[in-house]
């Protein structure tokens, strides 16, 4: 009997909390509906044209001579001599 009474009390407590939650959700939905109707009226009366945003491209810095030489060395599997490095660098021989 005591277990049944406790379980019924727990169920009633859960039902009360669920009713409170549903009431909160109903109030929230009511507020959202009012906001949407006002926004809908505004959109019909004052529609604005969409202006595309400008795309800004950044110019990259040219890599330094040290960086280019390191890239050449790291790419080669067998190693690179000074003559090959001088040929592959864009600024010419050093």
Secondary structure, 3 states (H helix, E strand, C coil): CHHHHHHHHHHHHHHHHHHHHHHHHHHHHHHHHHHHHHHHHHHHHCCCCCCCCCCCCCCCCCCCHHHHHHHHHHHCCCCCCHHHHHHHCCCCCC
